[in-house]
């Protein structure tokens, strides 16, 4: 199983750089496309499949219709 963000489509990326900033192995670089938008590219040789990038990715957040329910279930 792949725990990194490589399954997330470039078009879905917000460019927030959270994955880049959290990676302890420097396995993610931000590449700029022709429109100037930055998106992550994973170096598979450096990636340990730890899942930190995937866990902080906004694209992996609960959908808005479940967000309030998720907060209520997890708050004290």
N, C-alpha and C positions, 0 to 999 in steps of 0.2 A: 504494500500500500504506500502511496505517495502522500506525505504530509506537507509538502511545500505548496507554494502558490502557483505552480506551473499550469494547473488546470484552469485557472481563472483567465478568461479571455482579456486580451489587451484592451478591448473596447469597454470592458467593465471596470477597469482600474481607474481609480480617482487620482492617482499620482501623489497620494499623501505622503509617501516614503516611509510609512510606519514599518513595513517589512524590511526595508533597507536599514533603518535605524535599529531594529531589534536583533538583527542577525549577528550572533556572536562569532560567526566563522567568516564574515566578510564574503559570503557566497552570493550576495545580490548586488548587482550594479544597476543603476538607473540609466536607461538609454533614451535619448531624445529622438523622436520621429520627425518626419519632414514638416509637420505642423508645429513642432516645438513642445509637444506633450511628452513628458517623461513617464516611462513604464519600467517595471522590474524585469531583469533577465537573471536567471539563476545559473551559477557555475556549478554544474553537477559534480565536478571533481572536489569542490570545497564543501558542498552541501552534505550535512549529516542526517537529513530528514528528521530533524528534531521537532518540527511543526510550529515553532515560534512565529514564523512569518504568517502562516495560515491562521494562527490563533488571533493575531492582531489585525488581520485584514478586514476592512469595512465591508468588503464584498461577502464575507462569511458571517456577517452579523445576522441576528434573527430578522425576519421580514417585519416591516412596520406593523402589520396587523397582529403580530404576536408579541411585539415589543413591550407593550404595557402589561400584558399578562406575564411575560417573562420577568419583568421588574418586580411585580407583585409577589411572584413565587419566590424570588431570590432575595428580597429585602427583609430586614429584621422586623 
